Amino acid sequence: MRTTTTLLLGVCALAMTTNIANAQSTICEDLFISEYAEGSNNNKAIEIYNPTNGAIALNSKYRLIRYNNGTSAAAGEANAQAMINLGNHIIQAHDTWVILIDKRDQNGTGQEVPVAAGLQAVADTFLCPVYNTSYAMYFNGNDALSLQKYNGTTWNYVDIFAKIGDAAMVSSGGWSDAFPFDGSAGEIWTENHTLKRKSSITKGVTVNPTTFNVTVEWDSLPNQTWNGLGTHVCACGTLGVNSNTTTASVKIFPNPATANYFNVSASDVIEKVEVYNTLGQLVISAKGNQTDNNIKITTENVSTGIYVVKIFLNNKNTVSQLLTLH
């Protein structure tokens, strides 16, 4: 996410090639892909989430690889054009990092059509401006992806999206929600959809699956939906949002909330409070009166569950906290 600074990378540095190894990931241990947006034209985005209690420095030790149209792991990982080194960004604890394909020329046409303005607004980093240098971010619905980490000797999988080397993807539009999940039955989810990782998922997939049932770990949102990018709710802890850091003292009470309301108090005047569900959808929006440091939010029409509460203060800072409704 964007906190006090934003790192915009326009250069596609290539990742080194070396042997790949499977890593055994434990709960809340390492980065994983938390959102996948495969929209029309160049509207492609990946959100990466840090589920740990400490900041993770990428230090050029993480890379993203695209396996296009059923490409095998061996072929994809031997092709420098298929990968992108993720650079030196630092992802804070329980925070997100949104990557977009680097298509920002407003005069672009054809393959250079710019990414939608609303999607650009939530980006932290732009990668892969030149296809012939790296096509990692040019993925379509029938392309698998992997997030990998270098341990000094080998590259380990820390997360795999879809199924690497799925031969059905040569002719399929993507993975679907009915057996055998290869697009031959059911509705295709990975093409022209935004997918949000379920809040119960606390680690990445580190072994290439024999089949990819997208419904197990992902929720589907309509095409061209990205208002949830930069926000992720996870059982590992709190979340990242597109916001500025602040020293303001903010409190939500009661929390968990069992009545039909909850209160927000802050050391600064509250301008607005927004509440988002785990899919990143806005379910409540309430404005302050520009003078009070307290606001009461009615929740009688909201289902039980876990929510993100974003508190906008008059000093232009934003604080986000997790709320549980019983």
ABEGO torsion letter per residue (X at the ends): XBBABBBBBABBBBBBBBBBBBBBBBBGABBBBABBBBBBEABBBBBBBBABABBBBAGGABBBBBBBGGBBAAAAAABAAABBBAEABBBBBGBBBBBBBBBABAABBEAABBBBAAAAAABABBBGABAAABAAAABBAABBBBBBBBAGABBBBABBBEBBGBAAAAABAEBBABOAGAGABEBBAABGBBBBBBAABABBBABBBABBBAAAABBBBBBGBAAABGBBBBAAEBBBBBBBBBABBBBBOBOBBABABBBBBBABBBABBBBBBAAGBBABBBBBAGABABBBBBAAABBBEBBBBBBBBAAGBBBBBBBBBX
